Amino acid sequence: MSEQSVGQSVAEYRIEDLAHHSGATVRTIRAYQDRGLLPKPERRGRANVYGSAHLARLRQIADLLDRGYTLASIKELLEAWDAGRGLGGVLGLVAEVQGPWTDEEAARISRAELDGKFGGKPDEAAVAEAVDLGVLERIPGRDDEFLVPSPQELAVAAELYAAGVPLPAISGHLRELRGQVEHIASRFLEFTTEHVFARYLGHRPPTDADAAEAASLVRRLRPLAQQTVDAELARAMRTFATRHLQQHLSPERLPPADTEPRSVTLPAGTIRSVHALVGEENAAAFITAATERELQARTLDSLMSINGDSGQVNQTS
């Protein structure tokens, strides 16, 4: 049977032809039929005949899979489509959420430029760590060039390195910061879902009109999370930096001068773990950075405790 039967204006396909035109395999088409994602073909004698509607449906499924939907959720969407509730608004909402959440544009950097920003010497371990963190992305077929999703983030790392922060400490700080930021993002989404988007999620899937309105709200609310975090971070940095500076400049809190290096005995297992993590040549810098970060954290905790105690005194006086 050809793609289009003689004397008919509607395309007709055998399952092999449908697979060829849709890009799906024969096995996949049969699996979709079994799961109710694809209408059954018309039976003519011993042959199954598929039409243009089957081809369109297969292309819809492929598009939704590319957008990250599971087959179960695709079935719900397609059932809504068949019931007369359009998918335009839903797909628009998906595109809005999955689109970029920043105006920053990705850039490319050569390996020579990258090495130049970080000491001028190739550091394969540092590059691998940056790729694992997503700060760099490898470009297939190009070993001498990387994609930089966030040039600002890479620039911050370069500035910290130039200021004397070791690369292992920078990557460790980024991992810690990322976990905290992801918690903030999760809380913001919970907050907006409860107070804003819950009314659009009563239907599964939402109606076309509700999905379109929700997409419009996403566009309006998208910058609010970053604006709030920026303002609160600026406030917190000013507060804690001022307290930290006052503590270090206060005469009664100045530690005695001691510039002589001292030896500290560490367990052999700890040393081996540090060597495996950052390399033997970076072990001293890593241990120093980790110790200083712990001391700073305890200093901030102490200041917050003092401030809390003074606040209680003021309230009771």
C-alpha positions in Angstrom: 0.0 0.0 0.0 1.4 3.4 -0.9 1.5 6.5 1.3 -1.7 7.7 -0.4 -4.3 5.4 -2.0 -5.3 6.1 -5.6 -8.5 8.1 -5.8 -8.4 9.1 -2.1 -7.4 12.5 -0.6 -6.5 11.1 2.8 -3.0 9.6 3.4 -2.9 6.0 4.3 0.0 4.1 5.7 1.1 0.6 6.6 2.7 0.4 10.0 6.2 0.3 8.3 5.4 3.4 6.3 4.0 5.2 9.4 7.2 4.3 11.3 9.3 5.7 8.4 7.4 9.0 8.3 7.2 9.5 12.0 10.6 8.4 13.1 9.2 5.9 15.6 9.9 2.2 15.4 7.2 -0.3 14.6 7.6 -1.7 18.1 7.1 1.8 19.6 3.9 2.3 17.6 2.5 -0.9 18.8 3.4 -0.1 22.4 1.6 3.3 22.1 -1.5 1.5 20.8 -1.4 -0.9 23.7 -1.2 2.0 26.2 -4.0 3.9 24.6 -1.8 6.7 23.3 -2.5 6.0 19.7 -5.9 5.1 18.2 -6.3 1.7 16.7 -5.8 1.4 13.0 -8.6 0.6 10.5 -8.7 -3.1 9.7 -9.0 -4.0 6.0 -8.8 -7.6 5.3 -5.6 -8.8 6.7 -4.0 -5.3 6.8 -4.0 -2.5 9.3 -4.4 0.9 7.8 -3.2 4.1 9.5 -4.0 7.6 8.5 -2.7 11.2 8.8 -4.3 11.5 12.3 -2.0 8.7 13.5 1.1 10.5 12.1 0.1 13.7 13.7 -0.4 12.0 17.1 3.0 10.3 16.9 4.6 13.7 16.2 2.7 15.2 19.2 4.0 12.4 21.5 7.5 12.9 20.3 7.3 16.7 20.9 5.9 16.2 24.4 8.6 13.6 25.2 11.3 16.1 24.1 9.7 18.6 26.6 10.3 16.2 29.4 6.8 14.7 29.8 6.3 11.1 30.9 4.1 8.8 28.9 1.5 8.8 31.7 1.3 12.6 31.7 1.2 12.6 27.9 -1.8 10.3 27.9 -3.6 12.7 30.2 -2.8 15.6 27.9 -3.9 13.8 24.8 -7.2 12.7 26.5 -7.8 16.3 27.2 -7.1 17.2 23.6 -9.5 14.5 22.4 -12.1 15.9 24.9 -11.9 19.3 23.2 -9.6 21.0 25.6 -6.7 22.5 23.6 -3.0 21.9 24.3 -1.9 25.4 23.1 -2.0 27.0 26.6 -0.4 24.0 28.3 2.5 23.9 25.9 2.9 27.6 26.2 3.1 27.2 30.0 5.7 24.5 29.6 7.7 26.7 27.3 7.5 29.6 29.7 8.7 27.5 32.7 11.4 25.7 30.8 12.7 28.8 29.1 15.7 30.8 30.3 15.3 32.4 33.8 18.0 35.0 33.2 19.0 37.4 30.5 22.6 36.2 30.6 23.7 34.6 27.4 26.1 31.6 27.3 29.5 32.1 25.8 32.5 30.0 24.6 36.0 30.0 26.0 39.1 28.4 24.5 41.2 26.1 26.7 44.1 28.6 26.4 41.9 31.5 27.6 40.6 29.3 30.5 44.1 28.3 31.6 45.1 32.0 31.4 42.4 33.0 33.8 43.5 30.4 36.4 47.2 30.6 36.8 48.3 29.8 33.2 48.9 26.1 33.9 46.6 23.3 32.7 44.7 21.8 35.6 42.7 18.7 34.4 41.3 18.0 37.8 39.9 21.6 38.1 38.4 21.4 34.6 36.7 18.1 35.4 35.3 19.6 38.6 34.0 22.7 36.7 32.4 20.4 34.1 30.8 18.3 36.9 29.4 21.5 38.5 28.1 22.7 35.1 30.3 25.8 35.2 31.8 24.5 31.9 30.2 22.2 29.3 32.3 20.2 26.9 31.6 20.7 23.2 31.5 17.5 21.2 34.5 17.2 18.9 36.2 20.2 20.4 38.8 19.4 23.1 40.2 23.0 23.0 37.0 24.9 23.6 34.2 24.9 26.3 30.7 26.3 26.5 30.2 28.6 29.5 26.5 28.7 30.5 27.0 31.6 32.9 30.0 33.8 32.1 29.3 35.8 35.3 29.8 32.7 37.4 33.1 31.9 35.7 34.2 35.5 36.1 33.5 35.4 39.9 35.6 32.2 40.2 38.4 33.9 38.3 38.3 37.0 40.6 38.3 34.8 43.7 41.3 32.8 42.4 43.1 36.1 41.6 42.5 37.2 45.2 44.2 34.0 46.5 41.4 31.5 47.0 42.5 28.0 45.9 40.4 26.3 43.2 39.3 23.4 45.5 38.0 26.0 48.0 36.1 27.8 45.2 34.4 24.7 43.9 33.6 23.5 47.5 32.0 26.9 48.2 30.0 26.7 45.0 28.6 23.3 45.9 27.6 24.5 49.4 26.1 27.7 48.0 24.2 25.8 45.3 22.5 23.6 47.9 21.4 26.7 49.9 20.1 28.5 46.7 18.2 25.4 45.6 16.5 25.4 49.0 15.5 29.1 48.5 14.2 28.3 45.0 12.1 25.4 46.3 10.6 27.5 49.1 9.8 30.3 46.6 8.0 27.8 44.3 6.1 26.4 47.2 5.1 29.9 48.3 3.9 31.0 44.9 2.1 27.7 44.2 0.2 27.9 47.4 -0.9 31.6 47.0 -0.9 32.1 43.3 -0.9 29.0 41.1 -3.0 26.6 43.1 -6.2 27.9 41.5 -4.8 26.9 38.0 -3.8 23.4 39.0 -7.3 22.1 40.0 -7.6 20.4 36.6 -5.2 17.8 35.3 -4.2 19.0 32.8 -5.3 22.6 33.3 -7.7 24.1 30.8 -6.2 25.9 27.9 -7.3 29.3 29.3 -6.0 28.6 32.8 -2.6 27.4 31.4 -2.3 30.5 29.3 -3.1 32.8 32.3 -0.6 30.8 34.4 2.1 31.3 31.7 1.5 35.1 31.8 1.9 35.0 35.6 5.1 33.1 35.3 6.5 35.9 33.1 5.5 38.5 35.6 6.7 36.7 38.7 9.9 35.2 37.2 12.2 38.1 38.2 10.8 38.5 41.7 12.8 35.6 43.3 16.1 37.0 42.1 15.2 40.6 43.1 14.2 39.4 46.6 17.4 37.4 47.0 19.5 40.3 45.7 18.0 42.7 48.2 18.3 40.3 51.1 21.8 39.3 50.3 22.9 42.9 50.1 21.3 43.6 53.5 22.9 40.5 55.1 26.3 41.1 53.6 26.4 44.7 54.9 25.3 43.6 58.4 27.7 40.7 58.8 30.6 42.4 57.1 30.3 45.4 59.4 30.2 43.1 62.5 33.1 41.0 61.2 35.2 44.1 60.6 34.4 45.5 64.0 35.3 42.3 65.7 38.7 42.2 63.9 39.4 45.9 64.6 38.4 45.8 68.3 41.5 46.1 70.4 40.2 43.7 73.1 39.6 41.0 70.6 42.8 41.2 68.6 44.7 37.9 68.9 48.3 37.9 69.9 50.8 38.2 67.0 51.9 34.8 65.9 53.4 34.5 62.4 55.5 31.4 63.0 54.1 28.3 61.2 53.2 25.4 63.5 53.0 21.7 62.7 49.7 19.9 63.3 49.5 16.2 63.4 46.5 14.8 61.3 45.4 11.2 61.0 47.0 9.4 58.0 43.5 8.5 56.7 42.5 12.2 56.7 45.6 13.1 54.7 45.0 10.3 52.2 41.4 11.5 51.7 42.6 15.1 51.1 45.2 14.0 48.6 42.6 11.9 46.7 40.2 14.9 46.7 42.5 17.8 45.7 45.9 16.3 45.0 49.0 16.3 47.1 50.2 19.7 45.9 46.9 21.4 46.9 46.5 19.6 50.3 48.0 22.4 52.5 45.9 25.1 50.8 42.7 23.0 51.0 43.2 22.3 54.8 44.0 26.0 55.4 40.9 27.1 53.5 38.6 24.6 55.2 39.9 25.6 58.6 39.5 29.4 57.9 35.9 28.8 56.7 35.0 26.9 59.8 36.5 29.7 62.0 34.6 32.3 60.1 31.3 30.3 60.4 31.9 30.1 64.2 32.6 33.8 64.4 29.3 34.6 62.6 27.4 32.2 64.9 29.0 33.9 67.9 28.1 37.3 66.7 24.5 36.3 66.0 24.3 34.8 69.5 25.6 38.0 71.1 23.2 40.0 69.1 20.3 37.7 70.1 21.2 38.0 73.8 21.5 41.8 73.6 18.1 41.9 71.9 16.5 39.9 74.8 18.1 42.2 77.3 16.7 45.3 75.5 13.2 43.8 75.4 13.3 43.0 79.2 14.8 46.3 80.3 
